[in-house]
């Protein structure tokens, strides 16, 4: 192993991954604001536009574990740089799209590039920084993710006045700079064995199983859960994921090392990450509906009103990162989840006349708790795995968080759909409707409360699981792995 853990290289590596995190998060925020203009200009339907938005998240969730394993085998730099370049090229293709289907296809390609970046960025940081500084380093990435989510919707509102294609064009100069900077500055710190085998059967069963599950969740939230197609997708997912677990326990070099889940500290850290995603994933989604449909705010104002979530996370993340390098990550992450739970509990009592100040307080608590949770939880995961397992650990962490977000939105969509007409649902989802026309306000508020109640419950469960993690694992040296 090449020793590059010096003050110069570690900050260079962090700068490379931070640029990638910033551009990927900004791209998502600007897209949400531009969807109405895209739908009108490309004369596309609601289903295509929905998949342009949700498909990106599905691709990330499906691909990141496989890419994480590939990075552990072949190197992180090549995949990260290639992902940044692919993301940039796909952004240009998105800007040139002439139909909704073209944009959907190019958006999927962009998601592959995003998955290559996201699956490797945290592992690159973990490789470059010593363990006693890892929390501080990861908190910087989370800070810029918060910044990206704040400025994404605001920047998107400005760019759509120029034209929706500009939201993709703006990615290109940033992408070129980020790709070249990473290509010239990143180093492969770890050595990689040429004797490792790629687990194709595991990859195929996992991809098919996760795709079936996530499609069932997203389609079911829009069309209802009783359809035979949805039931069939859930059944297929169950069979395929069961087969995947059996395969991974038998092959010598699996895509997903099941020991990651047999070790208590990792199993509970991963589980708390999943349940935090379910608890928090739909908060922004629900509040966009509330601010536009109940409060009558326009899409840009609604986006600005959501900034307390990101700003509070931005402010607390560096503090939590520094603390996690000195104190027990279990305590910090569990405390963060409990703080989020307090904010979600406050949201349970929301009404159509709740003041903006009160909402800002509850959203700030949710953001503060999230900021306190993410860095310590991620730090505990990366301290508990050997260097040659960090890629797959990063992929699993991202996959579970994204899966939680998808499940959270699916649950919320199913609840909200009972009180909102299809026309109003489409208008609110795309930002073309402002006001409560087509909304059964009383039922909508009741559904909103139920959704936040469910989120509160999952946040409490996540806090309990987070606290139940045990001591760090001891990894044995084998022919193709080294201890941390």
PyMOL commands that set and color helices and strands:
alter all, ss='L'
color gray80, all
select helices_A, chain A and resi 7-41+46-74+76-95+100-128+131-162+166-185+200-223+228-250+259-262+264-280+283-294+299-305+307-324+329-347+356-383+387-416+422-430+441-467
alter helices_A, ss='H'
color red, helices_A
deselect
rebuild
show_as cartoon
